[in-house]
């Protein structure tokens, strides 16, 4: 975010005096350090469950009713038999 945009935001929040460029730089540097620490944190100590959903719509009718099918598999490599 540019210094000008930050200054506009500060003024929109009701702080009339605005903000100095060096303060914006200092705040952004601190935020960047925290963000980088967050990005680099280890995640191997936790299991992350996930659900993948995939769908295909095929217009079909069986006795004047639309058909609906559902299959649960471990992966896409497992064909439905």
N, CA, C and O atoms as a Maestro MAE file, in Angstrom:
{
 s_m_m2io_version
 :::
 2.0.0
}

f_m_ct {
 s_m_title
 :::
 protein
 m_atom[324] {
  # First column is atom index #
  i_m_mmod_type
  r_m_x_coord
  r_m_y_coord
  r_m_z_coord
  i_m_residue_number
  s_m_chain_name
  s_m_pdb_residue_name
  s_m_pdb_atom_name
  i_m_atomic_number
  :::
  1 25 0.848 -1.165 0.000 1 A "UNK " " N  " 7
  2 3 0.000 0.000 0.000 1 A "UNK " " CA " 6
  3 2 0.896 1.231 0.000 1 A "UNK " " C  " 6
  4 15 1.896 1.278 0.717 1 A "UNK " " O  " 8
  5 25 0.549 2.194 -0.777 2 A "UNK " " N  " 7
  6 3 1.359 3.409 -0.870 2 A "UNK " " CA " 6
  7 2 1.149 4.290 0.360 2 A "UNK " " C  " 6
  8 15 0.147 4.181 1.067 2 A "UNK " " O  " 8
  9 25 2.122 5.160 0.589 3 A "UNK " " N  " 7
  10 3 2.030 6.103 1.705 3 A "UNK " " CA " 6
  11 2 0.793 6.979 1.561 3 A "UNK " " C  " 6
  12 15 0.111 7.279 2.541 3 A "UNK " " O  " 8
  13 25 0.516 7.378 0.342 4 A "UNK " " N  " 7
  14 3 -0.658 8.229 0.080 4 A "UNK " " CA " 6
  15 2 -1.949 7.505 0.464 4 A "UNK " " C  " 6
  16 15 -2.831 8.094 1.090 4 A "UNK " " O  " 8
  17 25 -2.060 6.228 0.089 5 A "UNK " " N  " 7
  18 3 -3.272 5.466 0.420 5 A "UNK " " CA " 6
  19 2 -3.406 5.283 1.923 5 A "UNK " " C  " 6
  20 15 -4.506 5.368 2.467 5 A "UNK " " O  " 8
  21 25 -2.278 5.030 2.598 6 A "UNK " " N  " 7
  22 3 -2.311 4.887 4.052 6 A "UNK " " CA " 6
  23 2 -2.728 6.207 4.682 6 A "UNK " " C  " 6
  24 15 -3.532 6.216 5.615 6 A "UNK " " O  " 8
  25 25 -2.204 7.306 4.197 7 A "UNK " " N  " 7
  26 3 -2.565 8.622 4.716 7 A "UNK " " CA " 6
  27 2 -4.053 8.889 4.510 7 A "UNK " " C  " 6
  28 15 -4.724 9.396 5.409 7 A "UNK " " O  " 8
  29 25 -4.567 8.553 3.341 8 A "UNK " " N  " 7
  30 3 -6.004 8.716 3.077 8 A "UNK " " CA " 6
  31 2 -6.834 7.868 4.029 8 A "UNK " " C  " 6
  32 15 -7.872 8.314 4.520 8 A "UNK " " O  " 8
  33 25 -6.381 6.654 4.291 9 A "UNK " " N  " 7
  34 3 -7.092 5.765 5.206 9 A "UNK " " CA " 6
  35 2 -7.090 6.326 6.621 9 A "UNK " " C  " 6
  36 15 -8.118 6.314 7.298 9 A "UNK " " O  " 8
  37 25 -5.939 6.818 7.069 10 A "UNK " " N  " 7
  38 3 -5.832 7.406 8.404 10 A "UNK " " CA " 6
  39 2 -6.787 8.593 8.538 10 A "UNK " " C  " 6
  40 15 -7.472 8.732 9.552 10 A "UNK " " O  " 8
  41 25 -6.830 9.434 7.528 11 A "UNK " " N  " 7
  42 3 -7.724 10.589 7.570 11 A "UNK " " CA " 6
  43 2 -9.189 10.151 7.527 11 A "UNK " " C  " 6
  44 15 -10.038 10.771 8.167 11 A "UNK " " O  " 8
  45 25 -9.491 9.086 6.777 12 A "UNK " " N  " 7
  46 3 -10.863 8.573 6.719 12 A "UNK " " CA " 6
  47 2 -11.293 8.021 8.076 12 A "UNK " " C  " 6
  48 15 -12.480 8.016 8.405 12 A "UNK " " O  " 8
  49 25 -10.326 7.558 8.856 13 A "UNK " " N  " 7
  50 3 -10.636 7.059 10.200 13 A "UNK " " CA " 6
  51 2 -10.815 8.187 11.209 13 A "UNK " " C  " 6
  52 15 -11.140 7.940 12.370 13 A "UNK " " O  " 8
  53 25 -10.605 9.426 10.767 14 A "UNK " " N  " 7
  54 3 -10.856 10.572 11.622 14 A "UNK " " CA " 6
  55 2 -9.621 11.162 12.271 14 A "UNK " " C  " 6
  56 15 -9.740 12.032 13.133 14 A "UNK " " O  " 8
  57 25 -8.433 10.712 11.879 15 A "UNK " " N  " 7
  58 3 -7.209 11.285 12.420 15 A "UNK " " CA " 6
  59 2 -6.770 12.386 11.466 15 A "UNK " " C  " 6
  60 15 -6.227 12.113 10.396 15 A "UNK " " O  " 8
  61 25 -7.009 13.621 11.859 16 A "UNK " " N  " 7
  62 3 -6.805 14.764 10.982 16 A "UNK " " CA " 6
  63 2 -5.342 14.991 10.595 16 A "UNK " " C  " 6
  64 15 -5.053 15.427 9.481 16 A "UNK " " O  " 8
  65 25 -4.431 14.697 11.507 17 A "UNK " " N  " 7
  66 3 -3.026 15.034 11.278 17 A "UNK " " CA " 6
  67 2 -2.380 14.175 10.199 17 A "UNK " " C  " 6
  68 15 -1.340 14.560 9.665 17 A "UNK " " O  " 8
  69 25 -2.952 13.041 9.864 18 A "UNK " " N  " 7
  70 3 -2.348 12.164 8.866 18 A "UNK " " CA " 6
  71 2 -1.222 11.339 9.475 18 A "UNK " " C  " 6
  72 15 -1.173 11.151 10.691 18 A "UNK " " O  " 8
  73 25 -0.324 10.851 8.640 19 A "UNK " " N  " 7
  74 3 0.759 9.999 9.105 19 A "UNK " " CA " 6
  75 2 2.007 10.304 8.286 19 A "UNK " " C  " 6
  76 15 1.922 10.602 7.094 19 A "UNK " " O  " 8
  77 25 3.163 10.229 8.934 20 A "UNK " " N  " 7
  78 3 4.424 10.495 8.256 20 A "UNK " " CA " 6
  79 2 4.875 9.275 7.456 20 A "UNK " " C  " 6
  80 15 4.548 8.139 7.800 20 A "UNK " " O  " 8
  81 25 5.627 9.525 6.389 21 A "UNK " " N  " 7
  82 3 6.120 8.436 5.536 21 A "UNK " " CA " 6
  83 2 6.961 7.441 6.314 21 A "UNK " " C  " 6
  84 15 6.848 6.235 6.095 21 A "UNK " " O  " 8
  85 25 7.810 7.928 7.228 22 A "UNK " " N  " 7
  86 3 8.664 7.014 7.973 22 A "UNK " " CA " 6
  87 2 7.853 6.106 8.890 22 A "UNK " " C  " 6
  88 15 8.256 4.975 9.158 22 A "UNK " " O  " 8
  89 25 6.687 6.605 9.381 23 A "UNK " " N  " 7
  90 3 5.830 5.766 10.217 23 A "UNK " " CA " 6
  91 2 5.193 4.647 9.382 23 A "UNK " " C  " 6
  92 15 5.100 3.505 9.833 23 A "UNK " " O  " 8
  93 25 4.762 4.981 8.178 24 A "UNK " " N  " 7
  94 3 4.195 3.974 7.280 24 A "UNK " " CA " 6
  95 2 5.240 2.911 6.981 24 A "UNK " " C  " 6
  96 15 4.939 1.718 7.021 24 A "UNK " " O  " 8
  97 25 6.463 3.327 6.681 25 A "UNK " " N  " 7
  98 3 7.549 2.380 6.390 25 A "UNK " " CA " 6
  99 2 7.835 1.489 7.588 25 A "UNK " " C  " 6
  100 15 8.016 0.281 7.437 25 A "UNK " " O  " 8
  101 25 7.876 2.082 8.784 26 A "UNK " " N  " 7
  102 3 8.147 1.320 9.998 26 A "UNK " " CA " 6
  103 2 7.046 0.292 10.263 26 A "UNK " " C  " 6
  104 15 7.331 -0.862 10.585 26 A "UNK " " O  " 8
  105 25 5.797 0.712 10.128 27 A "UNK " " N  " 7
  106 3 4.659 -0.186 10.357 27 A "UNK " " CA " 6
  107 2 4.670 -1.328 9.338 27 A "UNK " " C  " 6
  108 15 4.479 -2.489 9.698 27 A "UNK " " O  " 8
  109 25 4.895 -0.990 8.064 28 A "UNK " " N  " 7
  110 3 4.917 -2.017 7.012 28 A "UNK " " CA " 6
  111 2 6.058 -3.006 7.224 28 A "UNK " " C  " 6
  112 15 5.886 -4.204 7.000 28 A "UNK " " O  " 8
  113 25 7.225 -2.517 7.653 29 A "UNK " " N  " 7
  114 3 8.358 -3.411 7.911 29 A "UNK " " CA " 6
  115 2 8.028 -4.384 9.044 29 A "UNK " " C  " 6
  116 15 8.343 -5.571 8.957 29 A "UNK " " O  " 8
  117 25 7.403 -3.889 10.092 30 A "UNK " " N  " 7
  118 3 7.018 -4.761 11.213 30 A "UNK " " CA " 6
  119 2 5.976 -5.788 10.768 30 A "UNK " " C  " 6
  120 15 6.053 -6.961 11.135 30 A "UNK " " O  " 8
  121 25 5.016 -5.343 9.984 31 A "UNK " " N  " 7
  122 3 3.981 -6.265 9.499 31 A "UNK " " CA " 6
  123 2 4.586 -7.309 8.563 31 A "UNK " " C  " 6
  124 15 4.215 -8.481 8.620 31 A "UNK " " O  " 8
  125 25 5.518 -6.889 7.698 32 A "UNK " " N  " 7
  126 3 6.159 -7.836 6.787 32 A "UNK " " CA " 6
  127 2 6.940 -8.890 7.543 32 A "UNK " " C  " 6
  128 15 6.944 -10.054 7.144 32 A "UNK " " O  " 8
  129 25 7.610 -8.506 8.636 33 A "UNK " " N  " 7
  130 3 8.360 -9.471 9.445 33 A "UNK " " CA " 6
  131 2 7.415 -10.489 10.073 33 A "UNK " " C  " 6
  132 15 7.698 -11.687 10.062 33 A "UNK " " O  " 8
  133 25 6.297 -10.023 10.619 34 A "UNK " " N  " 7
  134 3 5.316 -10.934 11.215 34 A "UNK " " CA " 6
  135 2 4.692 -11.842 10.159 34 A "UNK " " C  " 6
  136 15 4.486 -13.030 10.403 34 A "UNK " " O  " 8
  137 25 4.395 -11.291 8.998 35 A "UNK " " N  " 7
  138 3 3.802 -12.079 7.920 35 A "UNK " " CA " 6
  139 2 4.767 -13.155 7.436 35 A "UNK " " C  " 6
  140 15 4.353 -14.286 7.183 35 A "UNK " " O  " 8
  141 25 6.034 -12.819 7.306 36 A "UNK " " N  " 7
  142 3 7.026 -13.793 6.857 36 A "UNK " " CA " 6
  143 2 7.193 -14.912 7.889 36 A "UNK " " C  " 6
  144 15 7.331 -16.077 7.517 36 A "UNK " " O  " 8
  145 25 7.183 -14.573 9.165 37 A "UNK " " N  " 7
  146 3 7.252 -15.596 10.219 37 A "UNK " " CA " 6
  147 2 6.037 -16.522 10.141 37 A "UNK " " C  " 6
  148 15 6.163 -17.733 10.324 37 A "UNK " " O  " 8
  149 25 4.871 -15.956 9.872 38 A "UNK " " N  " 7
  150 3 3.657 -16.759 9.723 38 A "UNK " " CA " 6
  151 2 3.761 -17.690 8.520 38 A "UNK " " C  " 6
  152 15 3.385 -18.860 8.603 38 A "UNK " " O  " 8
  153 25 4.270 -17.172 7.402 39 A "UNK " " N  " 7
  154 3 4.400 -17.983 6.184 39 A "UNK " " CA " 6
  155 2 5.397 -19.129 6.355 39 A "UNK " " C  " 6
  156 15 5.206 -20.210 5.798 39 A "UNK " " O  " 8
  157 25 6.452 -18.893 7.121 40 A "UNK " " N  " 7
  158 3 7.527 -19.878 7.259 40 A "UNK " " CA " 6
  159 2 7.332 -20.835 8.440 40 A "UNK " " C  " 6
  160 15 8.178 -21.700 8.665 40 A "UNK " " O  " 8
  161 25 6.236 -20.701 9.199 41 A "UNK " " N  " 7
  162 3 6.043 -21.555 10.368 41 A "UNK " " CA " 6
  163 2 5.913 -23.014 9.944 41 A "UNK " " C  " 6
  164 15 5.365 -23.297 8.879 41 A "UNK " " O  " 8
  165 25 6.409 -23.944 10.759 42 A "UNK " " N  " 7
  166 3 6.295 -25.367 10.413 42 A "UNK " " CA " 6
  167 2 4.850 -25.852 10.584 42 A "UNK " " C  " 6
  168 15 4.153 -25.448 11.515 42 A "UNK " " O  " 8
  169 25 4.427 -26.701 9.691 43 A "UNK " " N  " 7
  170 3 3.068 -27.249 9.747 43 A "UNK " " CA " 6
  171 2 3.068 -28.773 9.811 43 A "UNK " " C  " 6
  172 15 2.010 -29.395 9.726 43 A "UNK " " O  " 8
  173 25 4.242 -29.375 9.959 44 A "UNK " " N  " 7
  174 3 4.314 -30.830 9.908 44 A "UNK " " CA " 6
  175 2 3.861 -31.498 11.205 44 A "UNK " " C  " 6
  176 15 3.765 -32.725 11.241 44 A "UNK " " O  " 8
  177 25 3.581 -30.757 12.257 45 A "UNK " " N  " 7
  178 3 3.153 -31.330 13.529 45 A "UNK " " CA " 6
  179 2 1.637 -31.559 13.597 45 A "UNK " " C  " 6
  180 15 1.141 -32.113 14.578 45 A "UNK " " O  " 8
  181 25 0.911 -31.143 12.578 46 A "UNK " " N  " 7
  182 3 -0.543 -31.225 12.572 46 A "UNK " " CA " 6
  183 2 -1.013 -31.902 11.293 46 A "UNK " " C  " 6
  184 15 -0.496 -31.622 10.211 46 A "UNK " " O  " 8
  185 25 -1.995 -32.796 11.415 47 A "UNK " " N  " 7
  186 3 -2.617 -33.376 10.227 47 A "UNK " " CA " 6
  187 2 -3.755 -32.482 9.768 47 A "UNK " " C  " 6
  188 15 -4.533 -31.987 10.583 47 A "UNK " " O  " 8
  189 25 -3.848 -32.280 8.489 48 A "UNK " " N  " 7
  190 3 -4.893 -31.435 7.943 48 A "UNK " " CA " 6
  191 2 -5.858 -32.284 7.116 48 A "UNK " " C  " 6
  192 15 -5.532 -32.666 5.993 48 A "UNK " " O  " 8
  193 25 -7.039 -32.583 7.657 49 A "UNK " " N  " 7
  194 3 -8.017 -33.342 6.869 49 A "UNK " " CA " 6
  195 2 -8.509 -32.498 5.700 49 A "UNK " " C  " 6
  196 15 -8.593 -31.273 5.796 49 A "UNK " " O  " 8
  197 25 -8.826 -33.153 4.620 50 A "UNK " " N  " 7
  198 3 -9.319 -32.418 3.461 50 A "UNK " " CA " 6
  199 2 -10.413 -33.210 2.771 50 A "UNK " " C  " 6
  200 15 -10.457 -34.439 2.837 50 A "UNK " " O  " 8
  201 25 -11.273 -32.494 2.123 51 A "UNK " " N  " 7
  202 3 -12.366 -33.090 1.358 51 A "UNK " " CA " 6
  203 2 -12.300 -32.506 -0.039 51 A "UNK " " C  " 6
  204 15 -12.245 -31.288 -0.206 51 A "UNK " " O  " 8
  205 25 -12.307 -33.369 -1.041 52 A "UNK " " N  " 7
  206 3 -12.314 -32.927 -2.426 52 A "UNK " " CA " 6
  207 2 -13.671 -33.283 -3.021 52 A "UNK " " C  " 6
  208 15 -14.132 -34.419 -2.917 52 A "UNK " " O  " 8
  209 25 -14.284 -32.320 -3.627 53 A "UNK " " N  " 7
  210 3 -15.573 -32.556 -4.273 53 A "UNK " " CA " 6
  211 2 -15.425 -32.279 -5.760 53 A "UNK " " C  " 6
  212 15 -14.804 -31.302 -6.180 53 A "UNK " " O  " 8
  213 25 -16.011 -33.165 -6.534 54 A "UNK " " N  " 7
  214 3 -15.979 -32.996 -7.976 54 A "UNK " " CA " 6
  215 2 -17.348 -33.415 -8.479 54 A "UNK " " C  " 6
  216 15 -17.952 -34.334 -7.926 54 A "UNK " " O  " 8
  217 25 -17.834 -32.777 -9.491 55 A "UNK " " N  " 7
  218 3 -19.175 -33.100 -9.964 55 A "UNK " " CA " 6
  219 2 -19.264 -32.920 -11.472 55 A "UNK " " C  " 6
  220 15 -18.519 -32.152 -12.081 55 A "UNK " " O  " 8
  221 25 -20.192 -33.648 -12.039 56 A "UNK " " N  " 7
  222 3 -20.511 -33.499 -13.456 56 A "UNK " " CA " 6
  223 2 -22.032 -33.560 -13.585 56 A "UNK " " C  " 6
  224 15 -22.681 -34.408 -12.972 56 A "UNK " " O  " 8
  225 25 -22.581 -32.673 -14.369 57 A "UNK " " N  " 7
  226 3 -24.023 -32.651 -14.578 57 A "UNK " " CA " 6
  227 2 -24.329 -33.235 -15.943 57 A "UNK " " C  " 6
  228 15 -23.824 -32.779 -16.969 57 A "UNK " " O  " 8
  229 25 -25.160 -34.242 -15.924 58 A "UNK " " N  " 7
  230 3 -25.591 -34.862 -17.167 58 A "UNK " " CA " 6
  231 2 -27.116 -34.821 -17.174 58 A "UNK " " C  " 6
  232 15 -27.768 -35.355 -16.277 58 A "UNK " " O  " 8
  233 25 -27.668 -34.186 -18.191 59 A "UNK " " N  " 7
  234 3 -29.130 -34.103 -18.266 59 A "UNK " " CA " 6
  235 2 -29.675 -35.466 -18.652 59 A "UNK " " C  " 6
  236 15 -29.486 -35.928 -19.777 59 A "UNK " " O  " 8
  237 25 -30.349 -36.099 -17.716 60 A "UNK " " N  " 7
  238 3 -30.898 -37.443 -17.960 60 A "UNK " " CA " 6
  239 2 -32.175 -37.615 -17.147 60 A "UNK " " C  " 6
  240 15 -32.344 -37.018 -16.083 60 A "UNK " " O  " 8
  241 25 -33.061 -38.440 -17.673 61 A "UNK " " N  " 7
  242 3 -34.309 -38.722 -16.959 61 A "UNK " " CA " 6
  243 2 -34.570 -40.226 -16.980 61 A "UNK " " C  " 6
  244 15 -34.325 -40.923 -17.964 61 A "UNK " " O  " 8
  245 25 -35.075 -40.678 -15.852 62 A "UNK " " N  " 7
  246 3 -35.507 -42.072 -15.738 62 A "UNK " " CA " 6
  247 2 -36.957 -42.024 -15.276 62 A "UNK " " C  " 6
  248 15 -37.251 -41.550 -14.178 62 A "UNK " " O  " 8
  249 25 -37.851 -42.511 -16.109 63 A "UNK " " N  " 7
  250 3 -39.293 -42.473 -15.831 63 A "UNK " " CA " 6
  251 2 -39.753 -41.079 -15.406 63 A "UNK " " C  " 6
  252 15 -40.415 -40.915 -14.381 63 A "UNK " " O  " 8
  253 25 -39.390 -40.077 -16.211 64 A "UNK " " N  " 7
  254 3 -39.767 -38.677 -16.011 64 A "UNK " " CA " 6
  255 2 -39.192 -38.052 -14.745 64 A "UNK " " C  " 6
  256 15 -39.698 -37.034 -14.272 64 A "UNK " " O  " 8
  257 25 -38.148 -38.646 -14.197 65 A "UNK " " N  " 7
  258 3 -37.466 -38.062 -13.038 65 A "UNK " " CA " 6
  259 2 -35.986 -37.940 -13.349 65 A "UNK " " C  " 6
  260 15 -35.386 -38.799 -13.996 65 A "UNK " " O  " 8
  261 25 -35.425 -36.851 -12.869 66 A "UNK " " N  " 7
  262 3 -33.981 -36.704 -13.067 66 A "UNK " " CA " 6
  263 2 -33.239 -37.657 -12.143 66 A "UNK " " C  " 6
  264 15 -33.633 -37.884 -10.999 66 A "UNK " " O  " 8
  265 25 -32.163 -38.203 -12.669 67 A "UNK " " N  " 7
  266 3 -31.385 -39.149 -11.886 67 A "UNK " " CA " 6
  267 2 -30.271 -38.455 -11.115 67 A "UNK " " C  " 6
  268 15 -29.729 -37.447 -11.568 67 A "UNK " " O  " 8
  269 25 -29.937 -38.990 -9.963 68 A "UNK " " N  " 7
  270 3 -28.864 -38.461 -9.147 68 A "UNK " " CA " 6
  271 2 -28.004 -39.629 -8.707 68 A "UNK " " C  " 6
  272 15 -28.522 -40.624 -8.200 68 A "UNK " " O  " 8
  273 25 -26.710 -39.522 -8.895 69 A "UNK " " N  " 7
  274 3 -25.804 -40.580 -8.481 69 A "UNK " " CA " 6
  275 2 -24.759 -40.041 -7.527 69 A "UNK " " C  " 6
  276 15 -24.401 -38.865 -7.587 69 A "UNK " " O  " 8
  277 25 -24.273 -40.896 -6.650 70 A "UNK " " N  " 7
  278 3 -23.266 -40.507 -5.681 70 A "UNK " " CA " 6
  279 2 -22.299 -41.666 -5.509 70 A "UNK " " C  " 6
  280 15 -22.719 -42.814 -5.359 70 A "UNK " " O  " 8
  281 25 -21.015 -41.371 -5.531 71 A "UNK " " N  " 7
  282 3 -19.997 -42.392 -5.317 71 A "UNK " " CA " 6
  283 2 -18.910 -41.816 -4.418 71 A "UNK " " C  " 6
  284 15 -18.455 -40.691 -4.627 71 A "UNK " " O  " 8
  285 25 -18.501 -42.578 -3.430 72 A "UNK " " N  " 7
  286 3 -17.441 -42.152 -2.530 72 A "UNK " " CA " 6
  287 2 -16.240 -43.040 -2.791 72 A "UNK " " C  " 6
  288 15 -16.334 -44.267 -2.738 72 A "UNK " " O  " 8
  289 25 -15.103 -42.405 -3.076 73 A "UNK " " N  " 7
  290 3 -13.891 -43.151 -3.384 73 A "UNK " " CA " 6
  291 2 -12.710 -42.536 -2.668 73 A "UNK " " C  " 6
  292 15 -12.768 -41.392 -2.216 73 A "UNK " " O  " 8
  293 25 -11.623 -43.315 -2.566 74 A "UNK " " N  " 7
  294 3 -10.405 -42.816 -1.939 74 A "UNK " " CA " 6
  295 2 -9.688 -41.821 -2.839 74 A "UNK " " C  " 6
  296 15 -9.073 -40.874 -2.348 74 A "UNK " " O  " 8
  297 25 -9.760 -42.023 -4.137 75 A "UNK " " N  " 7
  298 3 -9.085 -41.127 -5.070 75 A "UNK " " CA " 6
  299 2 -9.706 -41.268 -6.449 75 A "UNK " " C  " 6
  300 15 -10.522 -42.160 -6.684 75 A "UNK " " O  " 8
  301 25 -9.319 -40.393 -7.350 76 A "UNK " " N  " 7
  302 3 -9.817 -40.482 -8.715 76 A "UNK " " CA " 6
  303 2 -9.228 -41.648 -9.454 76 A "UNK " " C  " 6
  304 15 -9.733 -42.055 -10.501 76 A "UNK " " O  " 8
  305 25 -8.144 -42.197 -8.904 77 A "UNK " " N  " 7
  306 3 -7.497 -43.355 -9.549 77 A "UNK " " CA " 6
  307 2 -8.309 -44.640 -9.384 77 A "UNK " " C  " 6
  308 15 -8.103 -45.607 -10.117 77 A "UNK " " O  " 8
  309 25 -9.230 -44.646 -8.422 78 A "UNK " " N  " 7
  310 3 -10.079 -45.819 -8.198 78 A "UNK " " CA " 6
  311 2 -11.316 -45.737 -9.069 78 A "UNK " " C  " 6
  312 15 -12.206 -44.941 -8.771 78 A "UNK " " O  " 8
  313 25 -11.412 -46.514 -10.122 79 A "UNK " " N  " 7
  314 3 -12.633 -46.441 -10.954 79 A "UNK " " CA " 6
  315 2 -13.835 -47.053 -10.221 79 A "UNK " " C  " 6
  316 15 -13.699 -47.958 -9.399 79 A "UNK " " O  " 8
  317 25 -15.004 -46.524 -10.553 80 A "UNK " " N  " 7
  318 3 -16.232 -47.090 -9.996 80 A "UNK " " CA " 6
  319 2 -16.580 -48.334 -10.777 80 A "UNK " " C  " 6
  320 15 -16.614 -48.321 -12.007 80 A "UNK " " O  " 8
  321 25 -16.838 -49.409 -10.055 81 A "UNK " " N  " 7
  322 3 -17.188 -50.645 -10.759 81 A "UNK " " CA " 6
  323 2 -18.668 -50.925 -10.714 81 A "UNK " " C  " 6
  324 15 -19.123 -51.929 -11.261 81 A "UNK " " O  " 8
  :::
 }
 m_bond[323] {
  # First column is bond index #
  i_m_from
  i_m_to
  i_m_order
  :::
  1 1 2 1
  2 2 3 1
  3 3 4 2
  4 3 5 1
  5 5 6 1
  6 6 7 1
  7 7 8 2
  8 7 9 1
  9 9 10 1
  10 10 11 1
  11 11 12 2
  12 11 13 1
  13 13 14 1
  14 14 15 1
  15 15 16 2
  16 15 17 1
  17 17 18 1
  18 18 19 1
  19 19 20 2
  20 19 21 1
  21 21 22 1
  22 22 23 1
  23 23 24 2
  24 23 25 1
  25 25 26 1
  26 26 27 1
  27 27 28 2
  28 27 29 1
  29 29 30 1
  30 30 31 1
  31 31 32 2
  32 31 33 1
  33 33 34 1
  34 34 35 1
  35 35 36 2
  36 35 37 1
  37 37 38 1
  38 38 39 1
  39 39 40 2
  40 39 41 1
  41 41 42 1
  42 42 43 1
  43 43 44 2
  44 43 45 1
  45 45 46 1
  46 46 47 1
  47 47 48 2
  48 47 49 1
  49 49 50 1
  50 50 51 1
  51 51 52 2
  52 51 53 1
  53 53 54 1
  54 54 55 1
  55 55 56 2
  56 55 57 1
  57 57 58 1
  58 58 59 1
  59 59 60 2
  60 59 61 1
  61 61 62 1
  62 62 63 1
  63 63 64 2
  64 63 65 1
  65 65 66 1
  66 66 67 1
  67 67 68 2
  68 67 69 1
  69 69 70 1
  70 70 71 1
  71 71 72 2
  72 71 73 1
  73 73 74 1
  74 74 75 1
  75 75 76 2
  76 75 77 1
  77 77 78 1
  78 78 79 1
  79 79 80 2
  80 79 81 1
  81 81 82 1
  82 82 83 1
  83 83 84 2
  84 83 85 1
  85 85 86 1
  86 86 87 1
  87 87 88 2
  88 87 89 1
  89 89 90 1
  90 90 91 1
  91 91 92 2
  92 91 93 1
  93 93 94 1
  94 94 95 1
  95 95 96 2
  96 95 97 1
  97 97 98 1
  98 98 99 1
  99 99 100 2
  100 99 101 1
  101 101 102 1
  102 102 103 1
  103 103 104 2
  104 103 105 1
  105 105 106 1
  106 106 107 1
  107 107 108 2
  108 107 109 1
  109 109 110 1
  110 110 111 1
  111 111 112 2
  112 111 113 1
  113 113 114 1
  114 114 115 1
  115 115 116 2
  116 115 117 1
  117 117 118 1
  118 118 119 1
  119 119 120 2
  120 119 121 1
  121 121 122 1
  122 122 123 1
  123 123 124 2
  124 123 125 1
  125 125 126 1
  126 126 127 1
  127 127 128 2
  128 127 129 1
  129 129 130 1
  130 130 131 1
  131 131 132 2
  132 131 133 1
  133 133 134 1
  134 134 135 1
  135 135 136 2
  136 135 137 1
  137 137 138 1
  138 138 139 1
  139 139 140 2
  140 139 141 1
  141 141 142 1
  142 142 143 1
  143 143 144 2
  144 143 145 1
  145 145 146 1
  146 146 147 1
  147 147 148 2
  148 147 149 1
  149 149 150 1
  150 150 151 1
  151 151 152 2
  152 151 153 1
  153 153 154 1
  154 154 155 1
  155 155 156 2
  156 155 157 1
  157 157 158 1
  158 158 159 1
  159 159 160 2
  160 159 161 1
  161 161 162 1
  162 162 163 1
  163 163 164 2
  164 163 165 1
  165 165 166 1
  166 166 167 1
  167 167 168 2
  168 167 169 1
  169 169 170 1
  170 170 171 1
  171 171 172 2
  172 171 173 1
  173 173 174 1
  174 174 175 1
  175 175 176 2
  176 175 177 1
  177 177 178 1
  178 178 179 1
  179 179 180 2
  180 179 181 1
  181 181 182 1
  182 182 183 1
  183 183 184 2
  184 183 185 1
  185 185 186 1
  186 186 187 1
  187 187 188 2
  188 187 189 1
  189 189 190 1
  190 190 191 1
  191 191 192 2
  192 191 193 1
  193 193 194 1
  194 194 195 1
  195 195 196 2
  196 195 197 1
  197 197 198 1
  198 198 199 1
  199 199 200 2
  200 199 201 1
  201 201 202 1
  202 202 203 1
  203 203 204 2
  204 203 205 1
  205 205 206 1
  206 206 207 1
  207 207 208 2
  208 207 209 1
  209 209 210 1
  210 210 211 1
  211 211 212 2
  212 211 213 1
  213 213 214 1
  214 214 215 1
  215 215 216 2
  216 215 217 1
  217 217 218 1
  218 218 219 1
  219 219 220 2
  220 219 221 1
  221 221 222 1
  222 222 223 1
  223 223 224 2
  224 223 225 1
  225 225 226 1
  226 226 227 1
  227 227 228 2
  228 227 229 1
  229 229 230 1
  230 230 231 1
  231 231 232 2
  232 231 233 1
  233 233 234 1
  234 234 235 1
  235 235 236 2
  236 235 237 1
  237 237 238 1
  238 238 239 1
  239 239 240 2
  240 239 241 1
  241 241 242 1
  242 242 243 1
  243 243 244 2
  244 243 245 1
  245 245 246 1
  246 246 247 1
  247 247 248 2
  248 247 249 1
  249 249 250 1
  250 250 251 1
  251 251 252 2
  252 251 253 1
  253 253 254 1
  254 254 255 1
  255 255 256 2
  256 255 257 1
  257 257 258 1
  258 258 259 1
  259 259 260 2
  260 259 261 1
  261 261 262 1
  262 262 263 1
  263 263 264 2
  264 263 265 1
  265 265 266 1
  266 266 267 1
  267 267 268 2
  268 267 269 1
  269 269 270 1
  270 270 271 1
  271 271 272 2
  272 271 273 1
  273 273 274 1
  274 274 275 1
  275 275 276 2
  276 275 277 1
  277 277 278 1
  278 278 279 1
  279 279 280 2
  280 279 281 1
  281 281 282 1
  282 282 283 1
  283 283 284 2
  284 283 285 1
  285 285 286 1
  286 286 287 1
  287 287 288 2
  288 287 289 1
  289 289 290 1
  290 290 291 1
  291 291 292 2
  292 291 293 1
  293 293 294 1
  294 294 295 1
  295 295 296 2
  296 295 297 1
  297 297 298 1
  298 298 299 1
  299 299 300 2
  300 299 301 1
  301 301 302 1
  302 302 303 1
  303 303 304 2
  304 303 305 1
  305 305 306 1
  306 306 307 1
  307 307 308 2
  308 307 309 1
  309 309 310 1
  310 310 311 1
  311 311 312 2
  312 311 313 1
  313 313 314 1
  314 314 315 1
  315 315 316 2
  316 315 317 1
  317 317 318 1
  318 318 319 1
  319 319 320 2
  320 319 321 1
  321 321 322 1
  322 322 323 1
  323 323 324 2
  :::
 }
}
